[in-house]
Amino acid sequence: MAQNIHGNLVKVIIDIKKRIMAVDADLHSDLFEFMIKEENSEPQNLWGINLYPDKEESDFIEFDSMMNLRPSLGNRTRGIESEELRDKIISIIKGLVKKWITYTKILIVKSGLKNL
């Protein structure tokens, strides 16, 4: 998934209310549009981040997206200025990534590829 035109970067739009995310498109705006159309997400709940699967801890998540420029919501940069909001996103990401890793491990074991 992470090997694309962005190198090892995975673009993500996360819905902080529904605690779901869309991943891996060329543009955050594509994911933003998907979340609104397919998941009925409300734009004010959607925030853009980047994930670096090869990195750990604080380097794993980057809070940077043009989609975050929201002066009407008090966010005037591409980053996410609110520490409370960043902490909420980190919490959601940790939960979703942990579920994905667990699910992937289950699939590997069920398929008999235990050495991966």
Backbone bond lengths (Angstrom), bond angles and torsions (degrees), N, CA, C in turn:
res aa  C-N    CA-C-N  psi(-1)  N-CA   C-N-CA  omega(-1)  CA-C   N-CA-C  phi
1 M - - - 1.439 - - 1.524 111.22 -
2 A 1.332 118.42 -41.88 1.453 120.99 -172.45 1.523 113.48 -80.01
3 Q 1.310 119.39 -9.17 1.456 121.39 178.49 1.520 109.49 -89.04
4 N 1.322 116.82 91.55 1.454 121.37 179.88 1.515 108.94 -142.08
5 I 1.317 117.77 -161.46 1.453 119.97 -177.41 1.526 112.84 -65.04
6 H 1.304 116.66 -13.59 1.461 121.25 -179.25 1.527 112.04 -99.04
7 G 1.329 118.19 13.37 1.465 120.34 -177.23 1.510 110.33 73.88
8 N 1.315 116.26 -129.64 1.464 120.81 -178.97 1.519 112.68 -96.26
9 L 1.295 116.37 24.46 1.451 122.92 179.93 1.530 109.30 -98.46
10 V 1.327 116.52 134.54 1.463 121.58 176.60 1.521 107.72 -115.92
11 K 1.321 116.32 119.36 1.465 121.11 178.24 1.527 108.83 -78.60
12 V 1.333 115.19 140.16 1.466 121.43 -175.58 1.524 109.27 -139.07
13 I 1.308 115.95 140.22 1.465 122.21 165.09 1.525 105.69 -117.36
14 I 1.321 115.48 128.22 1.455 120.81 -177.12 1.527 109.89 -116.95
15 D 1.322 115.54 136.39 1.459 122.61 175.31 1.524 106.41 -96.33
16 I 1.330 116.20 108.62 1.463 119.94 -174.16 1.528 112.98 -73.42
17 K 1.319 117.56 -19.35 1.463 120.21 178.40 1.528 111.13 -83.71
18 K 1.329 116.46 -46.55 1.464 121.06 -178.85 1.529 112.93 -84.17
19 R 1.338 116.44 -13.19 1.470 122.69 -179.93 1.542 111.19 60.42
20 I 1.328 115.27 44.33 1.463 121.87 176.95 1.524 108.24 -128.45
21 M 1.343 115.98 164.92 1.455 118.31 177.93 1.516 111.01 -145.53
22 A 1.324 115.04 156.13 1.459 123.05 172.35 1.519 106.13 -114.52
23 V 1.331 116.34 139.70 1.467 119.49 -173.58 1.519 113.06 -131.66
24 D 1.332 113.63 156.06 1.462 124.42 163.54 1.519 115.96 65.83
25 A 1.324 116.32 61.74 1.468 122.09 170.34 1.527 107.19 -120.86
26 D 1.312 116.23 169.25 1.457 119.85 178.54 1.527 112.09 -65.34
27 L 1.326 116.17 -34.58 1.462 121.08 -177.46 1.530 110.77 -130.93
28 H 1.323 115.71 144.92 1.456 119.40 173.65 1.524 110.51 -58.82
29 S 1.324 116.56 -34.48 1.472 119.88 -177.80 1.525 111.76 -63.33
30 D 1.331 117.84 -31.47 1.471 120.42 175.99 1.523 110.37 -64.74
31 L 1.319 115.88 -42.24 1.470 121.03 179.00 1.529 110.64 -68.46
32 F 1.320 115.84 -39.73 1.462 122.12 178.05 1.529 109.98 -57.73
33 E 1.319 115.69 -49.52 1.466 121.94 179.19 1.530 111.01 -62.07
34 F 1.336 117.13 -42.11 1.461 121.31 178.18 1.529 110.55 -59.19
35 M 1.329 116.39 -46.97 1.464 119.74 -177.55 1.533 111.57 -62.60
36 I 1.313 116.77 -37.23 1.469 119.60 178.92 1.523 110.57 -69.94
37 K 1.314 117.40 -46.69 1.467 121.12 -176.00 1.525 113.72 -75.24
38 E 1.319 117.12 -44.57 1.467 120.77 -172.30 1.529 114.17 -93.85
39 E 1.320 117.00 -28.43 1.469 119.90 -177.47 1.523 112.68 -111.09
40 N 1.346 115.59 1.09 1.465 121.37 -178.81 1.528 112.61 54.82
41 S 1.311 115.55 35.75 1.459 120.79 177.86 1.526 109.64 -74.28
42 E 1.314 115.85 150.90 1.457 121.71 176.55 1.531 108.11 -93.44
43 P 1.330 117.72 132.45 1.467 120.96 -174.78 1.526 114.88 -51.83
44 Q 1.316 118.41 -35.96 1.467 120.21 -178.24 1.532 112.54 -68.18
45 N 1.326 117.64 -13.87 1.466 121.35 179.13 1.522 112.98 -97.12
46 L 1.325 117.50 -0.70 1.465 121.80 -174.93 1.526 111.18 -102.29
47 W 1.340 115.58 131.41 1.457 121.49 -179.29 1.521 109.42 -135.94
48 G 1.327 115.67 144.64 1.458 121.11 -177.67 1.512 112.90 -99.92
49 I 1.326 114.93 136.22 1.466 121.74 176.15 1.524 108.25 -140.85
50 N 1.299 115.14 171.70 1.460 122.04 172.59 1.522 107.88 -124.36
51 L 1.318 116.02 141.38 1.466 120.94 175.12 1.517 108.40 -113.34
52 Y 1.320 115.26 143.05 1.459 122.64 176.26 1.524 107.53 -118.69
53 P 1.335 118.03 92.04 1.464 122.14 -174.52 1.530 114.44 -57.42
54 D 1.323 118.01 -25.98 1.464 120.79 -179.12 1.521 113.20 -82.59
55 K 1.329 117.04 -5.66 1.467 121.01 -177.84 1.517 109.77 -108.07
56 E 1.325 115.35 168.22 1.461 120.10 -177.74 1.523 111.53 -126.44
57 E 1.317 113.89 164.30 1.459 123.61 174.74 1.522 113.22 49.69
58 S 1.336 117.97 -125.41 1.458 121.24 -173.07 1.526 113.25 -68.43
59 D 1.330 118.28 -19.85 1.464 121.25 178.92 1.529 112.84 -85.05
60 F 1.328 117.34 -8.68 1.460 122.59 -177.86 1.531 112.00 -70.48
61 I 1.329 116.68 -36.62 1.464 122.28 -176.83 1.522 109.74 -114.42
62 E 1.333 115.25 132.62 1.463 121.42 174.86 1.524 107.66 -121.24
63 F 1.307 116.15 125.01 1.463 121.52 -179.38 1.526 108.57 -91.34
64 D 1.320 116.74 81.79 1.461 120.56 -176.41 1.519 110.55 -150.54
65 S 1.328 115.77 114.07 1.459 121.01 176.51 1.521 109.15 -163.72
66 M 1.318 116.02 142.01 1.467 120.40 174.04 1.529 110.46 -59.90
67 M 1.329 116.43 -26.10 1.463 120.30 -179.01 1.536 111.82 -66.05
68 N 1.316 116.99 -16.31 1.467 121.14 -178.18 1.528 113.00 -85.55
69 L 1.323 118.31 -8.26 1.466 121.04 177.26 1.526 107.79 -69.94
70 R 1.323 116.08 96.73 1.465 121.61 -174.92 1.527 110.66 -137.10
71 P 1.316 118.08 73.22 1.463 119.50 179.81 1.527 113.02 -54.89
72 S 1.332 117.35 -34.09 1.471 120.01 -179.65 1.526 112.53 -66.51
73 L 1.347 116.12 -20.86 1.473 120.27 177.40 1.529 111.15 -104.26
74 G 1.338 116.30 10.40 1.458 120.65 177.51 1.517 114.23 84.10
75 N 1.319 118.44 10.86 1.467 121.48 179.78 1.530 108.07 -113.37
76 R 1.326 115.95 109.93 1.460 120.91 -172.73 1.526 113.85 -105.68
77 T 1.325 117.15 13.61 1.462 120.80 -179.80 1.521 110.21 -133.57
78 R 1.339 115.24 173.86 1.465 120.66 175.36 1.526 110.69 -72.53
79 G 1.295 116.60 -21.62 1.461 121.61 177.31 1.522 110.20 -79.33
80 I 1.318 115.87 -172.25 1.469 120.49 175.13 1.520 105.76 -116.68
81 E 1.325 115.49 109.41 1.461 121.41 -170.86 1.525 113.64 -73.59
82 S 1.307 117.58 -30.67 1.464 121.67 -176.52 1.532 110.76 -77.84
83 E 1.328 115.74 119.33 1.469 119.88 177.00 1.522 110.95 -62.88
84 E 1.319 116.91 -37.29 1.468 121.54 178.51 1.529 110.60 -61.36
85 L 1.329 116.83 -43.68 1.459 121.16 178.81 1.526 111.35 -67.26
86 R 1.332 117.39 -41.84 1.477 120.39 176.94 1.527 110.27 -60.02
87 D 1.336 117.16 -43.77 1.466 120.93 179.21 1.527 111.37 -62.43
88 K 1.318 116.65 -39.28 1.467 120.74 178.55 1.527 110.32 -64.48
89 I 1.325 116.68 -43.44 1.464 120.97 178.69 1.525 110.98 -63.54
90 I 1.323 116.87 -43.14 1.469 120.50 177.85 1.524 110.05 -58.91
91 S 1.315 117.20 -43.99 1.460 121.53 179.67 1.527 111.25 -61.70
92 I 1.325 116.97 -44.46 1.464 121.14 179.44 1.524 110.45 -63.95
93 I 1.325 116.49 -46.41 1.464 121.18 -179.37 1.525 110.65 -60.58
94 K 1.320 117.39 -45.74 1.468 120.09 179.58 1.524 110.90 -57.63
95 G 1.319 117.51 -42.52 1.461 120.91 179.34 1.517 112.60 -66.84
96 L 1.322 116.71 -45.26 1.461 120.06 -178.23 1.518 111.80 -69.43
97 V 1.317 118.08 -40.67 1.465 120.81 179.93 1.525 109.98 -67.91
98 K 1.322 117.44 -38.96 1.467 120.58 177.82 1.530 110.03 -62.06
99 K 1.328 117.91 -43.62 1.467 121.45 177.86 1.526 110.47 -62.04
100 W 1.349 116.95 -41.44 1.466 120.80 -179.49 1.521 110.71 -64.83
101 I 1.326 117.12 -43.53 1.470 120.47 179.29 1.515 110.40 -63.69
102 T 1.323 117.80 -43.75 1.469 121.65 178.35 1.522 110.31 -61.32
103 Y 1.337 117.33 -45.90 1.461 122.01 179.53 1.529 110.56 -61.27
104 T 1.334 116.94 -43.66 1.465 121.16 179.49 1.526 110.78 -62.39
105 K 1.329 116.98 -42.19 1.470 120.28 179.04 1.525 110.51 -63.57
106 I 1.320 117.60 -39.51 1.468 121.05 178.42 1.529 109.84 -62.97
107 L 1.329 116.96 -44.16 1.463 120.32 178.68 1.512 111.27 -61.83
108 I 1.331 117.28 -40.91 1.465 121.12 -179.49 1.523 109.38 -63.87
109 V 1.314 117.40 -45.20 1.462 120.43 -179.92 1.524 110.58 -64.21
110 K 1.336 117.25 -43.79 1.469 120.71 179.83 1.523 111.78 -64.15
111 S 1.325 117.10 -31.47 1.460 119.55 -178.50 1.531 111.66 -84.85
112 G 1.315 116.67 -5.18 1.457 120.47 178.73 1.515 113.94 84.65
113 L 1.301 117.76 11.56 1.471 122.00 -179.85 1.519 109.31 -99.26
114 K 1.296 117.53 56.51 1.464 122.74 -173.37 1.524 114.34 -66.25
115 N 1.306 118.62 -17.84 1.458 121.05 -175.97 1.527 113.62 -88.78
116 L 1.309 118.63 3.11 1.475 120.28 -179.73 1.494 111.51 -80.56
